[in-house]
């Protein structure tokens, strides 16, 4: 199929004016940093990294500047010098914190991050995890052709349109670097899609002896560090989405896979005959990348209480905004007349305790052995979801930053007709 | 702990009178078979095998006589000569069929099986699976001490008391030969129990390179044939029971683990708030070992229909008597207002079909991707268990011998107060 892909994604590519502007800002900033280092006797140099450096940026990209310090600097010194230079370069810059502190700000409405790191060579042991980034930039610049650059942009737009672009926790998808490595390895966007459409099981890319070190669903060995899985952030769900989207696109060549405009999906608000609750706590003062995994932890912890209570949690979703909110859909409002309580596996040390705890007690059946485990059928407590959760919440670990809010957890029964973002997200769930 | 085990299991051991009687019957039968073969120019000899030959029999054991034919005989000829000799030896013998036909009958009220086989050496390729049996007998006689014989009897009584003695399908437990191998390997009954009480995961016995050939939960390499797992018949449930019983016995030294008298367990007939049904079809004219696996297949097949229908099957049981009966307990009588219909995994070829089937249809939600799979939430059909099963039964495989009865399947709602054997078995399920 011959498709004019340049036309298809033209609106998402940077104009030559934008590229020139980015180049200009970068070069001026680098020069100013380097001359400052020279004049102050600081053994460091500045380098442009990230998508702008590689030319694979989509329209509206940020600039990432790194300051590479000699390894003789202590970490603290490197950090404070890094911040100092950052503030010098970005008049209204703010400090942020990832692996270590950096400065972020704007020049001519373009966002710039100025990040300090140590200078290392390929295969050399990194000191902090950002030290590899300049090597990534170098590797991609050396190995990506001009046509390859466009194929990367195409893949990025595709991944973004199905919600799997980016390694941040809320997405857990394909980073720009991963898109670049895939194009370097397989040549074109369509070839990458063919690989995903046909793949089965785990997705593995790299020499077997390197791949074998990792258990992740997606393993893509980092060419600048064979001990690193560059794809560790990709969730199994993102892999699934990429596979399903690849199959669909290669069958129907549907243009909507290159559409980044937010699409409103219709939520079916028909009563589902289930018990839906929203559990919410205040949002702690950390970034989304820190809080979102805790929201998922809270979702799982409360679900397990509901499971044990016999409410049969079916599905759930989490949202981190002003509050941390978790939606859980259960099959029923009140637990059934009896529940099968799962005991330990037969080969566990807890077998005797479990038997002593239940044998001869007023149970419905058991304890008994089925397959590899012990079980006992107990009469249900007939407690409500609210009662069960409140009774158990203090012994649950719902995440380091959220535990302090356990006592004040709010439990609401949402009206499916209300326009609540979390309810809509849940009810309108689709393929991508 | 010193326990007088001889006293404990005395009532289950054969008296010296019984042993003498078994010996007498065996020797006379062997002599008569051997002299018949001699005088008729048949190249075959008779041999006593099984527990009586090894001295490990409990009271009331059968006699197993094998006729070993030279490998030059064709299979058909061996079989017909085998039957002829069997009938000659057992006046009122009946023919039965396992791997091939054999004759079974009684002499002085003792049951005797006369089974033809081929003569093979250790490590030699068997022609039929019974050919190994004489080698098993020889191996055990060579390697089991007199004290070991008693330890085997002890282990057999223990296994029998917890319902895991015997390799027949309805038990899927530990055969006599397995008990012998365990004592030969570990020395004493208590040592075998220690091994089971401490074991984790799969139970493996044999050289790693041999064990590695098998995936069963229990692997015990047959010392006369390294390519055979002598424990293949043992189910994971039987292994679990053996482990749990070992833990309990080594803690409390409870004598009841050596009691073979049938124990009536109390069934709790309290209403469980569930939907229990019994599905029954006529019993085909095969042995239990053939029909029981089909009953389990029927149980699983109907359960999967009920699962898909949203009735949530929780548990079940099967019984093969005059009829084949299957009991299934479901969480509910009518399916819920919606069910989550599971689609294919994202890496399957059926993804597109599934999406085309459901996208844009009047569904409650989806199709959507969760983890590795696609799903769609559908409105429930609100059909009864009976309607759902009858509607789907003709497309189910409920077992080769049972499929012909699908149309006439009976579906009953049992009264838990009735004294029905299957209901009682289900309600009174305990550890052993």
Interface residues (C-beta under 8 A of the other chain):
Chain A: X199 X200 X201 X236 X237 X239 X240 X241 X243 X244 X247 X248 X251 X268 X270 X271 X272 X273 X274 X314 X315 X331 X336 X337 X338 X340 X345 X346 X347 X351 X352 X355 X363 X364 X365 X366 X367 X368 X369 X370 X371 X372 X373 X374 X377 X379 X380 X427 X428 X429 X430 X431 X432
Chain B: X199 X200 X201 X236 X237 X239 X240 X241 X243 X244 X247 X248 X251 X268 X270 X271 X272 X273 X274 X314 X315 X331 X336 X337 X338 X340 X345 X346 X347 X351 X352 X355 X363 X364 X365 X366 X367 X368 X369 X370 X371 X372 X373 X374 X377 X379 X380 X427 X428 X429 X430 X431 X432
